Amino acid sequence: MNSRPSTTGRRPRVGVDVAALRALRVDAPDGFVDSVLDGLGLNDADHLVTVQSPAGDLFVAFNDDGISAVMPAALFDDDPEKFAVHHRRESGRPLVAGNRPPTGLVAALRTGQATSLRYDLSGLSSFERAVLTKTLEIPSGEVRPYGWVAREIGRPRAVRAVGSALGRNPVPVLIPCHRVVRSDGHVGNYGLGVPMKRALLSAEGVDLERLERLADAGVRFLGSDTTAVFCVPSCTHARRIRPVHEVRFRTSAAALAQGYRACAHCAPVSVRDAS
Amino acid sequence: MAPQRASAVLDDLAGDVDAGYPAFVRAHAGAVYTTALRLSGSRADADDLAQETFIRAYKALQEFDADRVLSLESRAWLLTITLNLWRNALRRAARRPRETSARQVDVTDARRSPEAAAEAGENAELLVGLLRELPEHHRVPVVLRHIVGLSYAEMASVLECPVGTAKANVARGLDRLRALASPEKNKEVP
């Protein structure tokens, strides 16, 4: 009687058309390509994570050799795809989503000490690598002049080249090129903009106004008459000198002549004297 | 993440297999994985099949000279490997039966928007169920043509048959699928 039996367990009607079939296409799951290439030892992609930092959210690219690129996410409208295009142009490598940040990255951003992280600086010249490796040694809260880096790596005349190398630092914030300043006490240029440089240094406790005042007065070094040690002004040891014991020097020669010894921590003899 | 043109991918591959292979895998991962998933019906089997396809392809490419690489019909060639691996797996399973139906059947692409997935999901789920009921000689042409989207020239290459035969097999597979989709029609025939 009922020509449309609804209780006989027939299956529901299924739309079989070209569009419905085409909708069964899928992308390979996340990690599939990586897994294939890892298995063949051919994985050329860098991994991308986004982490918080004193410079705002950072895009961080890394591979098995280490961290290869760092950029503020804001420069790419917080869009990982835009950063991927930039990264491919810069490094020649594609970028895929990473699961978690490299070991130690989050702690390094919290403390400002990123010396124990591994970096992939393979695209750089040996000079650029030397500059960045030396810059990595500058502790959080301290600054060194461009000339200091140049002397420390044995290229005392290459001050401008040091500046260019720092300008091409692929891993800013982590390798702290923001801690390299002009010998006249002014902060100098920065790839991510001078306001960012000042903000990063202030966040680390650097008293920029005081450093500029000292430099303007021709003071390059601070000594303590109790320890007879002299330092660059931002050195953690110089900051512990109480005003009554503070001795100011224009040149390292003057400090040495008065029987002061160079601080082993901040290597002040690599700083150019005031003229 | 920016895709490369197909000819550029082959150029790189012909120049240096190791240097060009990552882009080659990225270019074809979706087609290989879709084929593996829709033939096997399970994510776990699809993963194995697709991985193995790219391992076999890499080994084969080591032996190819540059001209052979440049004239490669990449997708058809890869899917021929997938198809052979799947048939071998079926044969092995038939000889040494174990529980294959216990493996979970995955249906929709999780990347689609929730709304689209919900709308398409129900039909997709039913359609995947029907596909699994299609015999191999019908399922393969339908999957390759209508899900993966091969041209008939590629179909002919993968199925090792003339283009006309490939077309006929796709049409028969689709008919069979439609018949499965509305069985009451068949039964109503007096």
Interface residues (C-beta under 8 A of the other chain):
Chain A: R10 R11 P12 R13 V14 G15 V16 V18 A20 L21 R22 A23 L24 R25 V26 D27 A28 P29 F32 V33 S35 V36 L37 G39 L40 L42 N43 D44 A45 E81 A84 V85 R88 P94 L95 V96
Chain B: M1 A2 D18 A19 Y21 P22 A23 V25 R26 A29 G30 V32 Y33 T34 L37 R38 R43 D47 A50 Q51 F54 I55 Y58 D109 R111 A120 N123 A124 L126 L127 V128 L130 L131 V142 H146 I147 V148 G149 L174 L177 R178 A181 S182 P183 E184
